[in-house]
Each structure stands twice: as structure tokens, then as C-alpha cells.
């Protein structure tokens, strides 16, 4: 029997409805998020296939350049990830034209971002000269970072388009696009890094170019589906392309705190590993990097789960059903905590074996194993941070988490880490103890924020109507005739589609996809 999300939602709500709905949406997203993680690892690994006298400096250069690229992208990704929030709530309200319109605003924003970052082309040599690496490594870092600037547009377009498909419960489409783009990246690396089959041997520049090609392929492939006959018939995706300053303002107002929080979080952990842990020597630095690589296997799938939570909570907010929204949050929280608790036990029991995957240095392995014990202590609360912040984002509650995150990261984590590391006998382990305290405090703050229910009073569309002011409607999955559409947020926005048209095209669309 064919399993579809709509079929699950049409049945009466049970204890397991939220879990089934969440697992169905999150599984493709988790694969997509994991594939993105693999892409970065493949670039670094294939650098190691170069001749031994060349590979070492290429490997040394790709790390800092890729890290700086990731920190820069974090802000853009955080901003555009809020397309999920607006599309999800519009989808829940039955305003399908707004789903595509907000997606187009995200695409417009991605083009603006892609052009804006090109100013860094001129500044790149100066940025890497501050790190004070050798001239040869600085040259390679500059080459890689400049090349990756040309792929920013594809990367951030992918975020906006993925958010559309995830928020409309079609996560398989970005999953396929991202997995195929990973294959393209691998083949591009093979051809352009080493110069196989007559292609130029570009080394680190070839790795950057291959990543750019993969990023643009992913974005354009999803764009083709977004503009396809089926999607245009249901969402008017070919007619809602116009720039709407009001909608861009709405997206940015919700998105910039989420983007800044992502950037600050990435920055605080980078400082923690590179500066605080690194100050205790090369072995400690290597063990810190090693621990981060192991941790990604725990938190990256949970981030994928969090994206699904954002999509589903926003849909149920749009349907004016806060209880269903809370149940999807609770389902995500339970799944996330269970998974990351199991991963924490794996860190404790198999820490040495995990460390050995990334290093054969006994000192690094010994430190890495002990770092992983500290990491195990905050796994289940880290799940609480990820899932709760995702649910708050679904409601548009992003400023309060930004303030809480900034205070915890820069007012507790780093200062306490410095004190415990350099003014107690704990040494480098003091920093990891501070990390445990930081995540516990942040998780508690975020959870209490969600529990307060203040997210229910946030109106991301700015009409004056609060999310739950309208009369109650059918508590079951709202078919098109049950949805209470909102008035367009812009005078030129198309009116909501007629009920009969929605039902007819939704059936046609489902048959096409399935």
C-alpha cells in the first residue's frame, strides 16, 4: 500500500500520529543534511590523494579556507532557512500562491547575497595574511576561497528552494537533488583536482570549482521542479516571481536573528577549538578537531530532524492548531533526545575506536577519548537546544533565542572556559566542562521559552490577526475547503486559489510525484 503524508494526516490524531508524520518528513531531510556533510569531507579527503609533497600544503590550506567559507555561509543559511517558516504557515493556511511567492523572495535574496559577497574577492589576500600561514599556503587559501565565492549563489538558492519543498511536505525532492550533486562533486574533483581525461590539473582550485558546479546543479535542478507544470498548477510558481519588498522585509526580520545566531554559534565553537583548546598544543588541537568530526555524526542528523520540526510546526500553526504544533515539537524532542543519548553512550564505550578513525597518534587518541566523554555529557541537552530552537523558528520566534544564545555563548561558555582552563587545575578539560555548562543553560532557557507559549502570539505576516484569533476549524488534517486563508500581505499578491481547483490539482500533483 502506498504510504503518503497526506494519507497519514487524514486519519484521526493518535498518540503516534506526530511521530509517523515527523519520521516521514525528516528521513529524506536527514539524508540530505548528511550528504552536505559528506561533500566537505570528500574535498578534504581527495586532497590527500595528491602526491605527498603537494598534498600536505593543500590539506593545510583547504581547512581554514573551507571553515571561513562555512562561517560566512552560516548567516545566509540562517536567514534563508526561515523561508521554511513562511512557506509552512502559508501552506497550513491554504494560501498556496504565498508559498511560491515567499520562495521567490528567498531566491531574490540569495542573488543579492551572491553579488554582495563578491566584494570579498578583493579582500581575500589580506584576510588570510592575518592568519600568518606560509606564503604558499596563503596562496592556496586565497585561490580556494575566491573560487568558492562564485558558488555562494547556488548554495543559498539551494537553501531557499529546499525550504519550500520541506515546508510543503515534499522533502524527497531536495534529498535527490543534493545526493546527485554529491556525485557530481566527486566526479568533478576526480577530473579537476588531478587533471584526468584531459581536464586541467587544478589542485585545490579544482576542488572549489567542482563544489561550485555541484551547488549550482542542485539549485537549478530544484528550480526546474519548482517551475514545472505540476507545481505551477498548484502554487502559481511561474507567476509569483515578482519582488515584494514587504515580504522580503518580513523574511529578513525573522531570518536575520536566526542567521546571526548560527554565525555566532559557529564562531564561538571555532574560537573554542582553534584558540582555547589549541593553546594547549598541537595534540590538543588535533584532538579537538577530531572530537568535532565525531560530534557531527550526532548533531547533523538531529539538525535534519529539526528542519522537519520547523516545517511541521509551522504548518500546524498555519492551520491554527497549536496543540498539533506542540505535539510535533514533542515528537521531535523525544526522537532527538533518544538518538543523541544513544550517541553519547557510543562516545563513552567506543571513544578510543572512534578517535582512532581520525588519528594514529597515541597522545591525540588519548585526549580525544577524554574529550568525547565530556561531549557525551551534553548530548541529550544538545538535542533539546536543536529541536526547541527549530520549533521556535517555526513560529517566527528568533530574536529571543538570539539573545539567549549570545549571552550563553559569549557570556558563559568562552569566559568560563578561559577561567577553568587557565586558572584551575583542570587545564584543557576545563574548556570542555564549560561547554557542558553552556549547553545545559542554553537548553533550559530555550525549553522554558517554548513552554511559556509566547510563540503562539507571534504573527509573522503582520496583518494584525494573531495566529489563533480566528475561529476553530476541523481539528483533523484540513483539506482545502477547511483551511482559513489569510488576506494577501501585498496589494498585488494573487488571491488564494479556489477550493475546487486546489483539490483537483493536489490530486493531480500527488499522482505525478508518486
N, C-alpha and C positions, 0 to 999 in steps of 0.2 A: 504494500500500500504506500502510495506517495506521501511523504511527510513534508508539510509546508508550515511556515509560521502562521499564516492566516488560518489554517485548519486548527492549529492548537488554540489560537486566541478565540475562535468562535465557540469553543466549549465553555462550560461553566467553570468559574475560577475554583481551583482546588489548592490544597497545600503545596502541590508540586508544580502548579502552573507557571509560577515565576521562574523556577529552576529550569523547566523544559524550555521556556521561551528564551531565557538567558543563554543556555548552552547552545541552542540552535543558532543564535546570532553571534555569540562570542567565538565559537570554534574557528570559523574562517578568519576572523579578525586576529586571533592569536597566531594562526599560521602566517598571516600577512606581516604582523609585527616581528615574528621570529625570522622571517625571510629578510626583512630590512636589517636585522642584526647580523645575519649571515653575510650580507653584501659587504659590510665593512670588514669583517673578518677575512673574507676571501681576498680583498685588495691587499691586506697586510700579509696574508699567507703566501700569495703569489709573488710578492716582492722577494720573499725568501728563496724563490726558485732561480733567481738570477745568479750569475757567477759569484763566488764567495767574496771576491774583492770588491764587488759592486753592491751586493745585496745588503750588507751591513749598514752602509750610509743611506740607502733607500729606505730601509726599515726604520732607521733612526729619524728620517725626515717625515715619513708618512704619519707617524704617531702624533706629533704636535700639530701638524697641518690639518689632519682629519679632526682632531679634538677641537681646534679653533673653529673649523667649519661647523662642527656639531653644536657648539655653544651658540654660534650666530644663528643657526637654524632653529634652535630651541625656541627663541622668541617668536619667530614667524610661524612655527608649527603650533605653538600655544594659541596664537591669535586665530589662525585659520581653523584650528580644531573646533572652535566654537560655531562653525558652520553646522556642526552636528546638533548643537543646541537649538538653533533657529529652524533648521530643516525638520528636526524631530518634533518640535512643538507645532510647527505648521502642518506637518503630516498628521499628527494626532487631531488637530482641529479640522482637518479636511480641506485645508487651503493648499491644494496641490500646486497651483501656479506659484505661490510663495516659496514652495520647496525649491523649485528651479531658479527662481529669482534670487533668493539668498545664496544659492550655489554660485550663480553668475557673479554676485558681488564678491564672493570669495575668490573667484578666478580673476576678476579685475584687480583685487588687492594683491594677488600673487604676482601679476605682471608689474604692478607698481613696485613691489618689493624687489623683484628681479632686476629692475632698472636702477633702483636706489643703491643696491649693494655694489654696483659696478664702480662706484667711487673708490671702493677699497682696492681696486686694481692698482691705482697709483700709490696707495699707502702700504701695500703688502710688504715690500722690501724693508721698510722702516719698522713694521710690526715685528718681523722675525729677527731683525737685528737686535731688538731689545732682549731677546732670549739668550743672545750671546753664544749661539752654537758656532761651529766652524763654518768658514765661508762656503765650503762645498755643500754642507747640509742646509745652510740658509738658502742657497740657490735652488735646491730641490724642493724645500718647503714652499718657497715662493712660486715655483712652477706648478706644484700640485694645487695650492690654494687658489691661485689665479684661474687655473683651468676649472676648478670646481665652482667658481663664481658663475660660470656660464651655464651651469646646471641647476642653479637655485630656482629658476622659474619652473622647471619641470618638477622639482622636488616639492615645492609649496603648492603647485597646481594639483599634484597628487593628493596632498592632504585635504584640500577643499573638495575634490571630487570623491575621494574615499569617504569623507564625512557625509556627503549626500547619499551614497549607496548604503552606508551603515545606518544612517538615521531613517531610511525608508525600508529597512529590513531586507536589503539585498547585499549582504556582505561578501557573498561568493565572488562577485564581480571584481572588486579591488583585490581580493585574495589571488584570483587567477592572474590579473594584470601584474601584480607585484612578484609572484613566483616566476612568471615568464621573464620579467625584467631582470631577475636574478640570473637566469640562464643567459640572457643577453650580456649581462655584465661579465660573467665568467668567460664567455666566448670572446668578448671584446678585450678582456685582459690577456687572454691567450694570444690573440692576434697583435695587439698594440703594445703590450709590455715587451714581448720577446721578438716581435717582427716576423711572425710566422706567415707562411703563404704569401710572401711578397709585400706584406704590410711593413711600414717603418717601425723600427725598434725604438719606442719612445720611453721605456722605463716607467718611472713614476708618473710622467705626463700621460702615458698610455692608460695607466690605471684610472686617472682622473677623467680622461676622455671617455673611457668605457662606462664609468659610473654616470657621466652626463647623458650618454646615449640611452642607457637603461632608464634613467629618470624621465627623460622626455618621451621615450616609448610608453612608459607606464601612464604618464599623464594623458598623452594623445589617444592611447587605446581606450581609457575610461571616458575621454571626451567623445570619442566616436559612439560609444554605447549611450552616453548621456543624450546625444543628439539623434539617436536612432529613431526610427518610426514609432516603435512601441513607447519609448519614453517621451517623445514629443507628443504623442497622442494623449498620454496620461498627465504629463506635467507641463505641456507647452514649452519644452526646453529650448525650442528654436525661436521663440517669440519673447522670451523674458530676459534677453541678453543685455538690455539697456542698463546703463549705470544709474543707480539710485543713491544719491548722496545720503539720504536719510537712513537707508538700510545699511550702507557702509558704516555710517556713524554708530548705528545700533550694534553691528558686529564688532566694531573696534572697541566700543565702550565695555562690552562683555569680554572681548578677547584679549585686550592689552594686559589686564591683570594676570590672566592665565599664562600668557606668553612671558611676562616678566617673572612670574613665579617659577616657570620651567627654567628660564635662564639663570635665575638666582640659585635655584637648587643645583643645577649643573655646575655653576661657578663655585658654590661652597664646597661641593664634593671634590672638584678639581683642585682647589686650594688645599683641602684636607689631605689628599693623597700626594699631590706634587710638592707641596711646601712643608706641611706639618710632618707627615709620615716620612717624606723624602729627606727631611733634615736629619734623620737617624741613620742615614747611609744608603748605599746603593741596594743592599739586600732588603732593607725595609721598604724602599721604594718599589722594587720588583715584586715583593710580597703584597704590597698594597694594590698594584696594578693587577696582579694575579687574582686577588680577592675580588676586585671589581668585575673581572671577567667571569668568575664563578657566580657572583651575585646576579649577573644579567640573566642567567638561566632561571632565576627565581622571580625577579621582578618584571622582566619583559612580558612573559605570559600574563601576569597579573595586570599589567598596563593594557594589554589587549582585552582582558576581561573588563577593565574599567571603561574602555571605549564603548563596549557593548552596554554597560550600565548607563552611560551618558545617553546613548541612543534610545534605550527603552524607557528610562525615567523621563526623558524629555517628551517622548510620545504620550505617555500616560498623563503628564502634566498638561499637554495639549488637549487631551480628551477630558480634562477637568476631573480627573480621578486620582486624588492624592494618595489614597490607600493602595491602589495598584502601583503607583510610583514608589511608595515606601517598600512594598513587597519585593519589587525588583532590586531595590538597593539592598535589602536584607539578604536576598538570594545571592547577590554578588559578593556581599560581605562574608557570608558563610563559606562560599566556594573559595574565595580568595584566602581566607584565614586557614582553611583546611589545607589548601595546596602549599602555601608558604610555610606552614608549620611542619608539614612533611619534609619540605626542602631544608628547613632548619635542622631537623633530625639527621638528614643526609649529610649536612655540613659537619655535624659533630661526629658521626660514625665513620664517614668516609672522607674526612677532611684531608688526610695525607694523600690519599689516592687522587683526589681532585686537584690538589696542589701539584702533584707530580705530572699531571697532564700538561701544565704550562711551564714547568721548570724541572731541571735535573740537579739544581744547586741545593745541597742539603740544608744550608742556612736559610735559603729562601723558602724551601718547603716547610721547615720547622716554624718559621714566622707566619707563613700563610695559613698553616693549620690552626695556629692560635688566633689569628685574625678571624678565621671562619667561625670559631666558637663565639666570639663577640657578635659576629653577624647573625649567627643562629638565634641569639637572644632577642633580636628585634624583628625577626621575620614576620610573625603574625601581626605585630602592630604596624609594620610597613604596609601590609595588605590593607589594614584599616585606613591608613593615610591615602593610599591609591584609590580604593573604592569609594571612600567618603568624599574625597575631592572631586571624583568623577561625577557622583550624584549631585553635588552642589553645583558643578558646572552645568549640568542638565537644566537646572532651574535658573541659570544666569547668575548664581551667587559666586562671583570670582574675586571680588575686592577683599572681602573678609578673609578668605584663605590666603590671599597675597600678604596681608598684614601679619597674620599668624605665622605664615611660613618665613617671612623676613625676620620677625622677632626671634623665632626658634633657631633659624639657621645662623644668623649673624649676631644675635644677642645671647644665644645659649651655646650652640654647637661649637663654633670656632673659638670663642673666648674660653669656654670651659675646657675644650680640647687643649688649648695652649697651656692653661693653668695645670691641668692634670698631667700633661706630658713633660713640662719643663720645671714644675715646682713641686712635684711629688715623686715618690719612688716608682711610680707606675711606668714612667718612660713612654715609649711609643704606644703602649697599651692604654695609656690614659686617654689618648685621642679616640680610640675605639670605644672606651667606656663613655666618653662624651657623646659619641654617635648614638649609643643606646639610649641615653637620657633624652637627647634631641628628638628622636623618633617617637619615643613614648609620650613626650609632652605634646608634640605636634598632632599625633593621632588622637589624643584625648581632646584637644582643642577642636579639631575638625569634627569629631564624632558628636561632641556636645553642641556644636553649631547646627549640625543636621537635626539632631534630636529636638532642638528648640523650635523647629518648624518655621523659622523666619523665611526659609526659602520659598514657602507657599505664597508669600506676599509679594514676590518679585514679578514684575511684568516686563519682559524683555522687549515687547513690541511698542510700548509707550503710548497705548490708547487711552489709559485711564481705567480700563477694566482690569481688575485683578484676576489672576488665573482661576480662582474658584468662586467668583462672584456670580457667574451665570448659573441658571437652574441646573439641578442634577439631571443627567440623562441616563440612558440604559447603562448599567454597570458592566454588561458583557462587552466583548470586543465591538466597538462601534463601526457598523457598516456606514457607507457614505451617507445614508439617509438619517443616521443617528447623530452625526457629528455636527457640532455647533460651529459654523465657520465664523471667523473674525472678519471685520471690515479690513480692506486693504490698508497697508500702512503708508501708501503713497497714492496721490490722487490719480496717477496714471497706471497704477497696478491693475492687471486684469481682474475681473470679479471671479469669485470662486466658481468652479465648474459645476454644472448642473448634476443633480443626483443620478439621474438615469445614465448620463454619459460616463460618470465615474464608475458605476457598477459594470457597465458594458466593457469599458476599456480596461478595467482592472482584471476582469476575467480573461480578456484577450492577452493582456500583458503577462499574467501568470502562466498561461498556456505557452507563450513564446519562450519565457525563461526556463520553465520546467521541461 
